[in-house]
């Protein structure tokens, strides 16, 4: 007895589906290419880059209380943008004192001075294993790049991480190309855990400590950021308040810092945001 027309149609659909699946498996995956000359910033995910069309950064004039640090970072990034010799940078120290904001602002300022000649590439911690591929891509471009790793730290027993980063900085076969410099922020100068630095571990951690101290030494610029005193804290607020035309009282600003239990550039900015909210303004 001949098959029903409906059964023939179902078989036909199943065959077509199998053919489509096979062709999909055989076809090479689409390669997403990145235009490394078109944008001021990128985020590296480990296998690809996401373009950032606008680099969000404060004006350099608003970054107060860190004048010495600012001068050194800005000068170095401008050298990089101009194609001159420049250093890898380790920005270490107190939280909330503007380390990452300064790097973004310095790149934006250098891009204004040398349009299109420098870009910031931020690497997430989970994407560190793919940095060698990033270096390969960036080394082919006629542009300078500041590869930025924010808030870097290592697990207590991690010796491979510091060694890998050292190889990127100098001497390794996967070292960063000549048009790339690294900028790393960390809350500790040597990128060493507190208990390791103080040798509280019953197992002698000396070798791991030495690895990380050696890593810090590989940066041409190691710049410390320290807790700001009361005058610096108020100066930071004064700069923001003047720029955004906000009324404020030092006593109120100090009370805000006491409630937060800290004085820093971040706390100052949070207070300025509070001022704007009280005044019904947007920042």
C-alpha positions in Angstrom: 0.0 0.0 0.0 1.6 3.4 -1.0 2.6 5.7 1.9 0.3 8.5 2.8 1.1 12.0 1.3 1.3 13.4 4.9 4.0 10.8 5.8 6.0 11.7 2.7 5.9 15.4 3.7 7.1 14.6 7.3 10.0 12.5 5.9 11.0 15.2 3.5 11.1 17.8 6.3 13.2 15.5 8.5 15.7 14.9 5.7 16.0 18.7 5.0 16.6 19.3 8.7 19.4 16.7 8.9 21.0 18.3 5.8 20.8 21.7 7.3 22.3 20.5 10.5 25.2 18.8 8.7 25.9 21.9 6.6 25.9 24.1 9.7 28.5 21.8 11.4 30.7 21.9 8.3 30.6 25.6 7.8 33.4 27.6 9.5 32.4 29.8 12.4 32.0 33.4 11.5 35.1 35.5 12.4 34.3 38.8 14.0 37.0 41.3 13.1 37.8 44.3 15.2 38.6 47.7 13.7 41.3 48.7 16.1 41.6 52.2 14.6 38.0 53.3 14.9 37.3 53.7 18.6 38.9 55.4 21.7 38.5 52.3 23.9 37.8 48.6 23.8 37.0 45.8 26.2 38.8 42.5 25.7 36.8 39.4 26.5 39.5 36.8 26.0 38.6 35.9 22.4 37.3 39.1 20.9 37.0 42.8 21.6 34.0 45.0 22.2 34.3 48.5 20.9 33.5 51.4 23.2 32.5 54.5 21.2 32.9 57.0 24.0 35.6 56.8 26.7 33.9 57.9 29.9 36.4 59.8 32.0 36.4 62.9 34.2 38.3 66.0 33.1 41.9 66.0 34.2 41.3 69.3 35.9 38.7 67.7 38.2 41.2 65.1 39.5 42.6 66.9 42.5 44.6 65.8 45.5 46.8 63.5 43.3 48.8 66.2 41.4 52.1 64.4 41.4 50.6 61.1 40.3 48.6 62.9 37.6 51.6 64.6 36.2 53.5 61.3 35.9 50.7 59.3 34.3 49.6 62.0 31.9 53.2 62.6 30.7 53.7 58.9 30.1 50.5 58.4 28.2 51.2 61.4 26.0 54.6 59.9 25.2 52.8 56.6 24.2 50.3 58.5 22.0 53.1 60.4 20.3 54.9 57.1 19.5 57.8 57.8 21.9 59.3 55.5 24.5 56.9 55.0 27.4 56.7 52.9 30.6 54.4 50.2 31.8 52.7 51.5 34.9 51.6 50.0 38.2 49.2 52.3 40.1 48.9 51.0 43.6 47.5 52.1 46.9 44.3 53.3 48.6 40.9 52.5 47.2 38.8 55.3 45.8 41.7 57.6 45.1 41.2 57.8 41.3 43.7 55.3 39.9 41.4 53.9 37.1 39.8 57.3 36.6 43.2 58.9 36.1 44.2 56.3 33.5 40.9 56.8 31.5 41.3 60.6 31.7 44.9 60.5 30.6 44.1 58.4 27.5 41.2 60.8 26.6 43.5 63.8 27.1 46.2 62.2 25.0 43.7 61.3 22.3 42.7 65.0 22.1 46.4 66.0 21.7 47.1 63.2 19.2 43.7 62.3 17.6 43.3 58.6 16.8 46.8 57.7 17.9 46.1 56.0 21.2 43.3 53.8 22.6 42.6 52.1 25.9 41.9 48.4 26.0 40.5 47.1 29.3 41.1 43.4 30.0 38.7 41.7 32.5 40.3 39.3 35.0 38.6 36.3 33.5 40.1 37.3 30.1 43.8 37.3 31.2 44.5 34.0 29.6 43.7 35.5 26.2 46.1 38.4 26.4 48.7 36.8 24.2 46.1 36.8 21.4 45.3 40.4 22.1 49.0 41.3 21.8 49.2 39.6 18.5 46.3 41.6 17.1 47.4 44.9 18.5 51.0 44.5 17.3 49.8 44.6 13.7 48.1 48.0 14.0 49.6 51.5 13.3 48.4 52.8 16.6 49.5 52.8 20.3 47.5 51.0 22.9 47.3 51.1 26.7 46.2 47.7 27.9 44.5 48.2 31.3 44.0 45.6 34.0 42.0 47.0 36.9 42.2 46.0 40.5 44.6 43.1 39.9 45.3 40.6 42.7 46.3 37.0 42.9 45.2 34.0 45.0 47.5 33.3 47.9 49.0 30.2 46.3 49.1 31.6 42.7 52.7 31.7 41.5 51.9 31.2 37.8 49.9 34.4 37.5 52.8 36.7 38.5 55.2 34.8 36.3 52.9 35.2 33.2 52.5 38.9 33.8 56.3 39.3 34.2 56.8 37.6 30.8 54.4 40.1 29.2 56.3 43.0 30.6 59.8 41.9 29.4 61.8 38.9 28.2 59.0 36.4 27.4 58.2 35.0 24.0 54.7 36.5 24.4 55.9 39.9 25.6 53.7 42.9 24.6 54.6 44.5 21.3 56.4 47.8 21.0 53.2 49.8 20.4 51.6 48.5 23.6 52.1 49.4 27.2 50.5 47.8 30.3 48.7 49.8 33.0 47.8 47.8 36.1 46.0 49.1 39.2 46.2 47.2 42.6 45.5 48.0 46.2 49.0 46.8 47.2 52.3 47.8 45.6 53.7 44.3 45.3 50.4 42.7 44.4 50.9 40.5 47.4 48.2 39.3 49.8 48.4 40.8 53.2 48.9 37.5 55.0 51.6 36.5 52.6 53.5 39.8 53.0 53.4 39.4 56.7 54.3 35.7 56.5 51.5 34.5 58.6 51.2 31.3 56.7 52.7 28.3 58.5 54.2 27.3 55.1 57.0 29.6 54.2 55.6 31.8 51.4 59.0 33.5 50.6 59.2 32.2 47.1 55.7 33.5 46.1 56.4 36.8 47.8 59.7 37.1 45.8 57.8 36.3 42.6 55.4 39.2 43.2 58.0 41.7 44.3 59.9 40.9 41.1 56.7 41.5 39.2 56.3 45.0 40.7 59.9 45.8 39.8 59.1 45.1 36.1 57.0 48.3 35.8 58.9 51.4 34.7 56.5 53.5 36.7 55.3 52.4 40.2 53.0 55.1 41.5 51.5 55.1 45.0 48.1 56.6 45.9 47.5 57.2 49.6 44.5 58.2 51.7 43.8 61.8 51.3 43.9 64.1 54.3 41.1 66.5 55.2 42.4 69.4 53.1 42.8 67.3 50.0 39.3 65.8 50.5 37.7 69.3 50.7 39.8 70.5 47.7 38.4 67.7 45.6 34.9 68.6 46.5 35.6 72.3 45.9 36.7 71.5 42.4 33.6 69.5 41.6 31.3 72.0 43.2 32.8 74.9 41.3 32.5 73.0 38.0 28.9 72.0 38.5 27.8 75.2 40.3 26.8 73.5 43.5 26.6 75.1 46.9 28.2 73.3 49.8 29.5 73.6 53.3 32.8 72.0 54.5 31.2 70.9 57.8 28.5 69.0 55.8 31.1 67.4 53.6 33.1 66.3 56.6 30.0 64.9 58.2 29.4 62.9 55.0 32.9 61.4 55.2 32.5 60.5 58.8 29.3 58.7 58.1 31.1 56.8 55.3 34.1 56.1 57.5 36.5 57.2 54.9 38.0 60.2 53.0 38.8 59.6 49.3 38.2 60.9 45.9 35.3 58.4 45.5 33.7 59.5 48.7 34.1 63.1 47.6 32.4 62.3 44.3 29.5 60.6 46.1 29.0 63.7 48.2 29.0 65.8 45.1 26.4 63.5 43.6 24.3 64.0 46.8 24.7 67.8 46.4 23.4 67.6 42.9 20.5 65.5 43.9 19.5 68.0 46.6 19.7 70.8 44.1 17.6 69.0 41.6 20.5 68.8 39.0 21.9 66.1 36.9 25.6 65.5 36.6 
